């Protein structure tokens, strides 16, 4: 009968520990290098709350674990108001290196200067100049169906009254 020899448990434990250490090295290296913030995409327009999509990471396809972002400051040109940096909310899709930022206040300024950082990295400040597109024409107000029916009935009664008051054109010839 052939017996299979197994390596001692201590060797298995040593290999497992080495693999665990190797698995944590890339995360530590990323944290020490810093996380790059990409160019934001503007998802809103003037007259709405500021909405931005901000990519982050050091290389395309790289998985980066970031827990928090901060908007440090927001500046607007003279004569315009800027939203409060403390009033921003953040949302991150689970499997993408992207964060959505949204202000709690509407913005009318044509341009903003937004400074953002990764909260775990105080030296990661980046400032972006954001150009906001002008507000598009708003959608027509929703009309109450009951008011619309009453308006149509009223218009029909007005037409009937005008017909009755108009002279008969055939008899006038």
C-alpha positions in Angstrom: 0.0 0.0 0.0 1.4 3.4 -1.0 1.0 6.2 1.4 1.0 9.7 0.3 3.4 11.9 2.2 2.1 15.2 3.3 4.3 18.1 4.1 4.4 19.1 7.8 1.7 21.5 9.0 4.4 24.0 9.9 5.4 24.3 6.2 1.8 24.8 5.1 1.4 27.6 7.8 4.7 29.2 6.6 3.5 29.3 3.0 0.1 30.6 4.0 1.7 33.4 6.0 4.0 34.3 3.1 1.1 34.5 0.7 -0.8 36.7 3.1 2.1 39.1 3.4 2.4 39.3 -0.4 -1.3 39.9 -0.8 -1.1 43.0 1.5 2.0 44.5 -0.1 0.2 46.1 -3.2 -2.4 47.8 -1.0 0.4 49.3 1.2 2.3 50.4 -1.8 -0.7 52.1 -3.3 -1.5 53.9 0.0 2.1 55.1 0.2 2.2 56.3 -3.5 -1.1 58.3 -3.3 -4.2 58.0 -5.4 -4.5 60.1 -8.5 -7.8 61.9 -9.1 -8.8 62.1 -12.7 -10.6 64.9 -14.6 -14.2 65.2 -13.4 -17.2 65.0 -15.7 -19.9 67.6 -15.1 -23.3 65.9 -14.8 -25.4 69.0 -14.0 -26.1 72.5 -15.4 -26.6 75.9 -13.9 -29.7 76.2 -11.8 -29.2 72.6 -10.5 -27.2 71.1 -7.7 -23.6 70.6 -8.8 -23.1 66.9 -9.8 -19.6 65.6 -10.7 -18.2 62.1 -11.6 -14.6 61.9 -10.5 -12.4 58.9 -11.5 -9.5 57.9 -9.3 -6.7 55.4 -9.3 -3.1 55.1 -10.4 -3.5 52.9 -13.5 -6.4 51.8 -15.8 -8.2 48.8 -14.5 -6.4 49.0 -11.1 -8.6 48.2 -8.1 -8.2 50.9 -5.5 -9.9 50.8 -2.1 -10.8 54.3 -1.0 -13.2 54.9 1.9 -13.7 58.6 1.9 -13.3 61.8 -0.1 -13.6 65.4 1.0 -14.4 68.6 -0.8 -12.0 71.0 0.8 -13.1 74.2 -0.9 -15.3 75.6 -3.6 -14.7 79.0 -5.1 -16.8 80.9 -7.7 -15.9 84.0 -9.7 -16.6 87.4 -8.2 -20.3 88.2 -7.9 -21.4 84.5 -7.9 -22.0 82.3 -4.9 -20.4 78.8 -4.4 -21.9 75.9 -2.6 -20.8 75.0 0.9 -18.0 72.4 0.7 -19.4 70.7 3.8 -22.7 70.1 2.1 -21.5 67.6 -0.5 -22.7 64.0 -0.6 -20.6 61.2 -2.1 -21.6 57.9 -3.8 -19.2 55.2 -5.1 -20.2 52.4 -7.5 -19.0 49.1 -6.0 -16.8 47.9 -8.8 -15.5 51.1 -10.4 -12.9 53.6 -9.4 -15.3 56.5 -9.6 -17.0 58.7 -7.1 -20.0 60.9 -7.6 -20.1 64.3 -5.8 -23.3 66.2 -5.4 -23.8 69.6 -3.7 -26.7 70.3 -1.4 -27.2 73.8 -3.0 -28.1 74.8 -6.5 -25.4 76.5 -8.5 -25.8 79.4 -10.9 -22.2 80.3 -11.4 -20.8 79.6 -14.9 -17.5 78.3 -13.4 -16.3 76.9 -10.1 -12.9 76.0 -8.7 -13.4 72.8 -6.6 -10.6 71.3 -4.4 -11.0 67.6 -3.5 -8.8 65.2 -1.6 -8.8 61.5 -0.5 -9.6 61.8 3.2 -6.9 59.1 4.2 -4.2 61.1 2.3 -4.0 64.7 3.5 -1.4 65.5 0.8 -3.7 64.4 -2.1 -5.3 67.8 -2.7 -6.3 68.5 -6.3 -8.1 71.5 -7.6 -10.3 71.4 -10.7 -11.8 74.2 -12.7 -15.4 73.2 -13.5 -17.3 74.9 -16.4 -21.1 74.5 -15.9 -23.3 74.5 -19.0 -26.2 76.9 -19.2 -29.6 75.7 -18.1 -31.6 74.2 -20.8 -35.2 75.2 -21.4 -37.3 73.6 -18.7 -40.0 71.1 -19.4 -43.5 72.5 -19.7 -45.5 72.6 -16.5 -47.7 69.6 -15.9 -51.3 70.4 -16.5 -54.0 69.1 -14.2 -56.2 66.8 -16.4 -59.4 68.0 -14.7 -58.5 71.6 -15.5 -57.7 70.6 -19.1 -61.2 69.0 -19.5 -62.9 72.1 -18.1 -60.8 74.3 -20.4 -61.8 72.2 -23.5 -65.5 72.3 -22.5 -65.3 76.0 -22.1 -63.7 76.4 -25.5 -66.4 74.3 -27.1 -69.1 76.5 -25.5 -67.3 79.6 -26.7 -67.2 78.3 -30.3 -70.9 77.4 -30.3 -71.8 80.9 -29.1 -69.7 82.5 -31.8 -71.3 80.4 -34.5 -74.7 81.4 -33.3 -73.9 85.1 -33.3 -72.2 85.0 -36.8 -74.4 85.9 -39.8 -75.2 83.2 -42.2 -72.7 83.7 -45.0 -74.7 81.7 -47.6 -77.7 83.9 -47.3 -75.7 87.1 -47.6 -74.8 86.3 -51.2 
